[in-house]
């Protein structure tokens, strides 16, 4: 397996994911939420194909999600919709910043054979 | 069946041209709603999604839930009230009265999102204007750190396109310029020209460059183009999104300096892209009552400080009982902080079943503001919007429950 790659995650809003969550469509909501969009270079460095699984590890949490190709993404940055997945990775430490790091989550990304993270409801 | 007006409370656009057709208590048809508004209306009629009143997971009557909630609030020495951003102004006032009666801390989600921006506007540090003021007069629109297409799906269609396009022989012609400052390609950036594309976290540097150029100094070609664009305009509007707030870590001082500097060439106003439909209402109401927009304690008169913010209260174990009203912190806030709530009783008001209602000891299933209960709200631009009742339901309003709780804890 390829070594981990350092990525800064920037969260964004996904209207369809939020709509599915509101309507109680848990599978659709989860499928839209459990993704990270990465640059072609970072996917290659990870040795992961699009739709392959990756483990994201921040200072405060770990999740397994699906990797997606984002040709407009700069290397070193990844994009995820705001959801239960990102809240597992986001940290809040007022000695470092006033606000939680929604737009700057530092993670180590590595290829994974594990299932996509799902929480008991 | 007839069409009924529904002021959509799916976000702070508060679209007032949405219509629903109701048969009995069921919605049969929806006109002019975006994906978010339609999801709200669809969930409203789904009994599987609606939250019943419950205590410790067991469905109860409203009276029993009020009894248990007031008991929990009375026995806790340090109470925290959080939320109210999805409640009417009337319910917010009742929530603030309850906080005062309990000597509680009160805060809302603005303390970790748009709060600093709204505070700058309310204190006059940043110029703002209402959508009715900018309509037909502004000639430059800048979405900064906001992909409105996803966060506020009808924002462009409702507040920009109808007023700034004209049918000419060549087709629809844009009368105003639409541009954006963004960190990634988005649906919104795809209709903007030019797009000022920054690296994530690069807003402060970009603002510094703009300031430098405005003062006669040097800067990047992008910053020069930005300043030229401002100079050519007569009335510019910046729609400030969460991307900007988080990039600046809530410190709008340099941004305010930039707006002031650029205002020598044009009229420039800033409108926050508020998410929750009445977050601005909460901020304005609390500001009028206490002089602060959020993070207030009524424990000893009126106090304000970072320690009264929701995340800091939870992180530092400063609350013994948390009352969450119309908010779902367990869905999107840092879980490593929320784990600190273990053992702390949570009382939650929500029309829907959410991760927060699932974590709560007492749940109040409430009426949906703007659909099942009327009132007033403050739109993102500061205009007060009346919310008529669009259909009936058997659910109690936030205001009714808050007043019953206030009676209980005061009596």
HADDOCK unambig.tbl for C-alpha pairs under 7 A between the chains (distance, minus, plus):
assign (segid A and resid 13 and name CA) (segid B and resid 150 and name CA) 5.83 0.50 0.50
assign (segid A and resid 13 and name CA) (segid B and resid 151 and name CA) 5.75 0.50 0.50
assign (segid A and resid 14 and name CA) (segid B and resid 150 and name CA) 5.55 0.50 0.50
assign (segid A and resid 15 and name CA) (segid B and resid 35 and name CA) 6.85 0.50 0.50
assign (segid A and resid 15 and name CA) (segid B and resid 36 and name CA) 6.50 0.50 0.50
assign (segid A and resid 15 and name CA) (segid B and resid 150 and name CA) 4.87 0.50 0.50
assign (segid A and resid 15 and name CA) (segid B and resid 151 and name CA) 6.39 0.50 0.50
assign (segid A and resid 16 and name CA) (segid B and resid 35 and name CA) 6.92 0.50 0.50
assign (segid A and resid 19 and name CA) (segid B and resid 35 and name CA) 6.49 0.50 0.50
assign (segid A and resid 19 and name CA) (segid B and resid 36 and name CA) 5.49 0.50 0.50
assign (segid A and resid 19 and name CA) (segid B and resid 39 and name CA) 5.17 0.50 0.50
assign (segid A and resid 22 and name CA) (segid B and resid 39 and name CA) 6.17 0.50 0.50
assign (segid A and resid 22 and name CA) (segid B and resid 40 and name CA) 6.61 0.50 0.50
assign (segid A and resid 22 and name CA) (segid B and resid 43 and name CA) 6.47 0.50 0.50
assign (segid A and resid 23 and name CA) (segid B and resid 39 and name CA) 5.86 0.50 0.50
assign (segid A and resid 23 and name CA) (segid B and resid 42 and name CA) 6.71 0.50 0.50
assign (segid A and resid 23 and name CA) (segid B and resid 43 and name CA) 5.04 0.50 0.50
assign (segid A and resid 24 and name CA) (segid B and resid 49 and name CA) 6.49 0.50 0.50
assign (segid A and resid 60 and name CA) (segid B and resid 336 and name CA) 6.36 0.50 0.50
assign (segid A and resid 72 and name CA) (segid B and resid 184 and name CA) 6.79 0.50 0.50
assign (segid A and resid 72 and name CA) (segid B and resid 185 and name CA) 6.37 0.50 0.50
assign (segid A and resid 73 and name CA) (segid B and resid 184 and name CA) 6.74 0.50 0.50
assign (segid A and resid 82 and name CA) (segid B and resid 332 and name CA) 6.67 0.50 0.50
assign (segid A and resid 83 and name CA) (segid B and resid 331 and name CA) 6.37 0.50 0.50
assign (segid A and resid 83 and name CA) (segid B and resid 332 and name CA) 5.52 0.50 0.50
assign (segid A and resid 84 and name CA) (segid B and resid 331 and name CA) 5.36 0.50 0.50
assign (segid A and resid 84 and name CA) (segid B and resid 332 and name CA) 5.79 0.50 0.50
assign (segid A and resid 87 and name CA) (segid B and resid 332 and name CA) 5.19 0.50 0.50
assign (segid A and resid 87 and name CA) (segid B and resid 333 and name CA) 5.33 0.50 0.50
assign (segid A and resid 87 and name CA) (segid B and resid 334 and name CA) 4.64 0.50 0.50
assign (segid A and resid 87 and name CA) (segid B and resid 335 and name CA) 5.71 0.50 0.50
assign (segid A and resid 88 and name CA) (segid B and resid 334 and name CA) 6.17 0.50 0.50
assign (segid A and resid 88 and name CA) (segid B and resid 335 and name CA) 5.35 0.50 0.50
assign (segid A and resid 90 and name CA) (segid B and resid 334 and name CA) 5.23 0.50 0.50
assign (segid A and resid 91 and name CA) (segid B and resid 334 and name CA) 5.76 0.50 0.50
assign (segid A and resid 92 and name CA) (segid B and resid 334 and name CA) 6.78 0.50 0.50
assign (segid A and resid 97 and name CA) (segid B and resid 249 and name CA) 6.70 0.50 0.50
assign (segid A and resid 98 and name CA) (segid B and resid 249 and name CA) 6.11 0.50 0.50
assign (segid A and resid 99 and name CA) (segid B and resid 112 and name CA) 5.60 0.50 0.50
assign (segid A and resid 99 and name CA) (segid B and resid 246 and name CA) 7.00 0.50 0.50
assign (segid A and resid 99 and name CA) (segid B and resid 249 and name CA) 5.84 0.50 0.50
assign (segid A and resid 99 and name CA) (segid B and resid 250 and name CA) 6.98 0.50 0.50
assign (segid A and resid 103 and name CA) (segid B and resid 246 and name CA) 6.28 0.50 0.50
